[in-house]
Amino acid sequence: MSKPETMAKPNDFSRRDALKAGAAIASAPAILKVYAASDAVKFGVIGVGSRGSYLVDHLAKLDTGRCVALCDVNQQALDETARKVSTHPRKYKDYRELLADKDVEAVVIAVPLYLHFAITRDALEAGKHVFCEKSLVFKADEVHALRALAAEHPKQILQVGLQRRYSLYFQSVKKMIDDGVLGTVTHIHAQWHRNPGWTMKPGGKDNPKNWRLFREYSGGLMAELASHHIDVADWFFGAHPEFVVGVGGLDFWKDGREVFDNIQLIYSYPGGRKLMYSAITTCQHLPILCSQRPEFGLVVMGTAGAVEMTLGSDNALPTALWFREPEQATASASWAQAGPQKGIPIITPATQVDWNNDSFLSRESKLARRWLYDKGLMLPQEDRNPVDTELESFLSDVRSGNRPRADLEVGLADSTAVILSNIAMDENRRVYFKEIETMGLPVPPAPATAKPSAPPSPAIMKPAAAAPSTEPNP
Ligand SMILES: NC(=O)c1ccc[n+]([C@@H]2O[C@H](COP(=O)([O-])OP(=O)(O)OC[C@H]3O[C@@H](n4cnc5c(N)ncnc54)[C@H](O)[C@@H]3O)[C@@H](O)[C@H]2O)c1
């Protein structure tokens, strides 16, 4: 019979044992899976600026794909990225030429937001599978048009770069929520706080590198930062918001930018559940996870417990702490609620001991890591950057035809939230998510006016088709 997990006693191990075991594991030869080159998905990357070039680096680690083409209007970015790719990709300055390249099966799109729709549309029409960075689209009409277009191309994969969906930590917390471990989850707090955030480069609006700061090209903090956390809230709550209210300000960076430099929003989900969101550009402190991480993270709050979590970078991978809700205090002892509380590290399968199959060293190493977590000497981290997982998953879905976790509907819901949140802040009103259903659709032609003397015809007596309403739905 296998020993249950709870019988593990990580505290029995000294720190020296831990380090010894860890070193032994680290020096064990890696087992490499070799993928047949002919099976590798031949892909091109459109837009190799900051994100595109980062994705190229991560894609290079995967033997399930082969970079055969790159595209950027900026020759320097194109040349620099091409130089680091060992597969000698063809270089294009016009994305339509890359899409006409028959060798390209799939494209990764990492251009500025205002170009996402046109390039994704053209890529689908050219028969390519698409991975497009978040936010998927920019405007309400693009939400409707992309949904219709994707329905015409059901065999092509469309994935959005919402990498939290691919994190084991985020998947584990989703399972805790679904299994009731946190009780009823009523609130999520999320933040992405930077200092100083985006800076204006010389040239203002004429410099393409400043695209994020101008409304013609960008959805601002909503599209660039909040989109990630709204997607997580939708996923964790298993629902979309009913309405959003928010305050956005352009209060601190007087450099000619047009987008807000700080935003605070509240999203109301069915059942009164709420997401509270904040993005600022004047302080990067993150008051969760023992303040060991900066900038972004979220707290998921339920009637039986809470989880603090974040996704990091290549050097600081995702992590999470679970806090069990204390026993109900009596009125006379309510002061006790201010006592210390210790977060329990949520561990990934990589640190879960398999008593039947793990080798001695593997088991010791796992227990040692858990001991370090338990002592607060180490923050438990996911073993893999979810960006690697999302890209690997995209390539695998291209081959298998499986539906991506961050698929079209996930991407469109996320874009809808971005679009409606900006409207809520711009128009200073409560915006209902149902409004997207009529927003951005062509206005039906007005019925012909009848001559005053003619008797009213049944057609004229019928009420005119409603124009898209800007009034909140009840
Ligand atoms: N998922 C994430 O965590 C994440 C992180 C960062 C950025 N992003 C997203 O990636 C996208 C790109 O952001 P970025 O930071 O790389 O911006 P960037 O400005 O650094 O890069 C954009 C690149 O696109 C190129 N480009 C512009 N027009 C083009 C065209 N018509 N054809 C080909 N190339 C063109 C530019 O020359 C530039 O090199 C954005 O949508 C952003 O939100 C996602």
The ligand as an SDF file (V2000), in Angstrom:
LIG
                    3D

 44 48  0  0  0  0  0  0  0  0999 V2000
    1.3810   37.5810  -22.8690 N   0  0  0  0  0  0  0  0  0  0  0  0
    2.1670   38.4680  -22.3140 C   0  0  0  0  0  0  0  0  0  0  0  0
    2.5070   38.3750  -21.1360 O   0  0  0  0  0  0  0  0  0  0  0  0
    2.6780   39.6250  -23.1330 C   0  0  0  0  0  0  0  0  0  0  0  0
    3.8020   40.3390  -22.6850 C   0  0  0  0  0  0  0  0  0  0  0  0
    4.2470   41.4040  -23.4550 C   0  0  0  0  0  0  0  0  0  0  0  0
    3.5870   41.7530  -24.6180 C   0  0  0  0  0  0  0  0  0  0  0  0
    2.4920   41.0500  -25.0160 N   0  0  0  0  0  0  0  0  0  0  0  0
    1.7460   41.4440  -26.2280 C   0  0  0  0  0  0  0  0  0  0  0  0
    2.5660   41.2840  -27.3720 O   0  0  0  0  0  0  0  0  0  0  0  0
    2.2160   42.2580  -28.3520 C   0  0  0  0  0  0  0  0  0  0  0  0
    3.4830   42.9730  -28.7960 C   0  0  0  0  0  0  0  0  0  0  0  0
    4.0160   43.6790  -27.7090 O   0  0  0  0  0  0  0  0  0  0  0  0
    5.5730   44.1010  -27.6770 P   0  0  0  0  0  0  0  0  0  0  0  0
    5.8780   44.4790  -26.2860 O   0  0  0  0  0  0  0  0  0  0  0  0
    6.4140   43.0370  -28.2980 O   0  0  0  0  0  0  0  0  0  0  0  0
    5.5710   45.3880  -28.6060 O   0  0  0  0  0  0  0  0  0  0  0  0
    6.8230   45.9410  -29.4110 P   0  0  0  0  0  0  0  0  0  0  0  0
    6.5040   47.3090  -29.8420 O   0  0  0  0  0  0  0  0  0  0  0  0
    8.0790   45.7260  -28.6280 O   0  0  0  0  0  0  0  0  0  0  0  0
    6.9150   44.9790  -30.6920 O   0  0  0  0  0  0  0  0  0  0  0  0
    5.9800   45.0000  -31.7400 C   0  0  0  0  0  0  0  0  0  0  0  0
    6.7160   44.6270  -33.0110 C   0  0  0  0  0  0  0  0  0  0  0  0
    5.7530   44.5380  -34.0710 O   0  0  0  0  0  0  0  0  0  0  0  0
    6.3540   45.1170  -35.2220 C   0  0  0  0  0  0  0  0  0  0  0  0
    5.3270   45.4920  -36.1810 N   0  0  0  0  0  0  0  0  0  0  0  0
    4.5390   46.6050  -36.1730 C   0  0  0  0  0  0  0  0  0  0  0  0
    3.7280   46.5950  -37.2500 N   0  0  0  0  0  0  0  0  0  0  0  0
    3.9990   45.4540  -37.9270 C   0  0  0  0  0  0  0  0  0  0  0  0
    3.4850   44.8790  -39.1310 C   0  0  0  0  0  0  0  0  0  0  0  0
    2.5100   45.4760  -39.8340 N   0  0  0  0  0  0  0  0  0  0  0  0
    4.0080   43.7130  -39.5660 N   0  0  0  0  0  0  0  0  0  0  0  0
    5.0110   43.1130  -38.8750 C   0  0  0  0  0  0  0  0  0  0  0  0
    5.5480   43.6160  -37.7340 N   0  0  0  0  0  0  0  0  0  0  0  0
    5.0330   44.7650  -37.2700 C   0  0  0  0  0  0  0  0  0  0  0  0
    7.1460   46.2990  -34.6760 C   0  0  0  0  0  0  0  0  0  0  0  0
    8.1120   46.7560  -35.5940 O   0  0  0  0  0  0  0  0  0  0  0  0
    7.7500   45.6960  -33.4190 C   0  0  0  0  0  0  0  0  0  0  0  0
    8.9990   45.1010  -33.6700 O   0  0  0  0  0  0  0  0  0  0  0  0
    1.1770   43.1640  -27.6990 C   0  0  0  0  0  0  0  0  0  0  0  0
   -0.1000   42.7910  -28.0940 O   0  0  0  0  0  0  0  0  0  0  0  0
    1.3650   42.9080  -26.2240 C   0  0  0  0  0  0  0  0  0  0  0  0
    0.2030   43.1100  -25.4590 O   0  0  0  0  0  0  0  0  0  0  0  0
    2.0460   39.9950  -24.3010 C   0  0  0  0  0  0  0  0  0  0  0  0
  1  2  1  0
  2  3  2  0
  2  4  1  0
  4  5  1  0
  4 44  2  0
  5  6  2  0
  6  7  1  0
  7  8  2  0
  8  9  1  0
  8 44  1  0
  9 10  1  0
  9 42  1  0
 10 11  1  0
 11 12  1  0
 11 40  1  0
 12 13  1  0
 13 14  1  0
 14 15  2  0
 14 16  1  0
 14 17  1  0
 17 18  1  0
 18 19  2  0
 18 20  1  0
 18 21  1  0
 21 22  1  0
 22 23  1  0
 23 24  1  0
 23 38  1  0
 24 25  1  0
 25 26  1  0
 25 36  1  0
 26 27  1  0
 26 35  1  0
 27 28  2  0
 28 29  1  0
 29 30  1  0
 29 35  2  0
 30 31  1  0
 30 32  2  0
 32 33  1  0
 33 34  2  0
 34 35  1  0
 36 37  1  0
 36 38  1  0
 38 39  1  0
 40 41  1  0
 40 42  1  0
 42 43  1  0
M  CHG  2   8   1  16  -1
M  END
$$$$
